[in-house]
Amino acid sequence: MSATSVKRPAPVADLDWDSARMRSLAERAVGLYAEYLDGLDAMRIARDVPAGRVREAVVRPVPAEGLDDDELIDHLRDVLVEWGVQCGHPRFLAYVTGSGTVPGAVADMLASAVNMNVGGWQLSPSASEIEMALMRWFCDRFGMPATAGGLLLSGGAMANMVGLKAARDHAAGWDTRRDGIAAGPPLAIYATEETHVVTDRAADALGLGTAAVRRLPVDDGLRMVPSALAERIAADRADGVRPMAVVATAGTTSTGAVDPIEDIARICAEQDVWLHVDAAYGGPAVLADDLRPQLAGVEHADSIAFDPHKWLYIAQSAGCVLVRDLQHLADAYQVHATYVWQDTERTGAGVSLGELGPQYSRGFQALKVWLSLLAHGSAAYGRRISHDAELARYMAARVEERPDMELATPVGLSICCFAYVPEPPAAAEYVSRLNERIMTELQLDGRVYISNAVLGDRFALRACFVNHRTEADDVDVVLDVVAELGARLDGEMR
Ligand SMILES: Cc1ncc(COP(=O)(O)O)c(C=O)c1O
């Protein structure tokens, strides 16, 4: 080394933990994870406490000097177990919330440890290739062609938004990215009253405005009516509006209804309109032989929103958008930045996934999905997805044999909607209010956790089976708790 008079900075190694230091914390964390798995069934799912009390219990000042491992683990136990909500608990059946797989959690830790940036191929060659392969595997499951591909995103909201952005830029007929949407005729999106509100958010964010979303009425099964769709498209065209995309839902959030995708696809082909399928919840039905026929026609989609963090049981967050031609994502998102210059001659042209969507730097989210699929195998997924639908049907059958409950809708995929009905009978408006109170009390009770659907003017209780830990005994407990709370609250409210 050449002599120098320049003062050399001394090392600052406080943040640089070696493997022994890592082990000390990580092995304690694994112990906490084991404690969680062993104790989950007996845990309270949620607590009946006000926000201020939670804040007091979990928020602590950031110390100037780091805490020791025992203090860190005690804090993690407080945050994650004592004061958290246990969405992975076998009797958590609310919203559409995946339960979280063990291989996924392990993958998350290691993906963070190695920390590739999956925005650029050269920063993440293996991770980028895994994400591409995973997306291709999903596309194949949906029956999409060889040109198809996709991108992992944070969840259904972003997946629908990116799918509709690709639709806008492809279907508008002018350069929307350069000139904006004001440079052409008004654009319209076709959905139903049951379509998830993220379609409205996407229309807003894409500059169309929420009024561009045509909320078509539904049939008795809460599905899109193809003839009404065709009529509305024709009426819009006559008014000088350009139909941009149809959003068909494969598994609505409230009841699990599946729009008639085959018929909708036919209309989209005839009318040359982009078909986007929101399969954020119901998509995994394609992995279960008995459920797959319900999604017939999904192979015609131009884009699909599909969330591994729902019915593939992956921990939040992991959604993806799949497009019929990967080029559509490049057309919607590619930009040129001089500061991300990359060689393509020596390494070949790997795809930089940051060019295909709204995020530039990206983590290796795909690993938790990939490792879960590798560890469990697709057959186990198919069996469990089918079993979830069976549990929803079991719940419906149990509801039907009880005098104090009634089914609110037929089971759709793996969702059962029902209501507690008091004795003596009461007005519908009272029954709705009673069920609303039941849900609130039940979510604070801690033994079980379900959510609701509003069907017309009726408030229904709703159990969504996307939890790989739930079994028939859990369903029985949910119904018993509903009956217990229903009888008590009815007594208080009359
Ligand atoms: C059909 C459907 N689409 C979109 C979403 C929004 O997904 P996320 O909450 O992952 O953004 C949901 C959420 O439940 C959904 O069920």
PDBQT file of the ligand as one rigid body, heavy atoms in Angstrom, charges set to zero:
ROOT
HETATM    1  C1  LIG A 501     -62.001  -9.578  -5.973  1.00  0.00    +0.000 C 
HETATM    2  C2  LIG A 501     -61.034  -8.666  -5.270  1.00  0.00    +0.000 A 
HETATM    3  N1  LIG A 501     -60.359  -7.749  -5.971  1.00  0.00    +0.000 NA
HETATM    4  C3  LIG A 501     -59.482  -6.901  -5.388  1.00  0.00    +0.000 A 
HETATM    5  C4  LIG A 501     -59.251  -6.942  -4.038  1.00  0.00    +0.000 A 
HETATM    6  C5  LIG A 501     -58.264  -5.985  -3.403  1.00  0.00    +0.000 C 
HETATM    7  O1  LIG A 501     -57.126  -6.733  -3.056  1.00  0.00    +0.000 OA
HETATM    8  P1  LIG A 501     -56.010  -6.200  -2.030  1.00  0.00    +0.000 P 
HETATM    9  O2  LIG A 501     -56.727  -6.024  -0.725  1.00  0.00    +0.000 OA
HETATM   10  O3  LIG A 501     -55.009  -7.305  -2.018  1.00  0.00    +0.000 OA
HETATM   11  O4  LIG A 501     -55.469  -4.935  -2.575  1.00  0.00    +0.000 OA
HETATM   12  C6  LIG A 501     -59.937  -7.875  -3.260  1.00  0.00    +0.000 A 
HETATM   13  C7  LIG A 501     -59.740  -7.932  -1.810  1.00  0.00    +0.000 C 
HETATM   14  O5  LIG A 501     -60.374  -8.669  -1.098  1.00  0.00    +0.000 OA
HETATM   15  C8  LIG A 501     -60.844  -8.773  -3.892  1.00  0.00    +0.000 A 
HETATM   16  O6  LIG A 501     -61.522  -9.692  -3.194  1.00  0.00    +0.000 OA
ENDROOT
TORSDOF 0
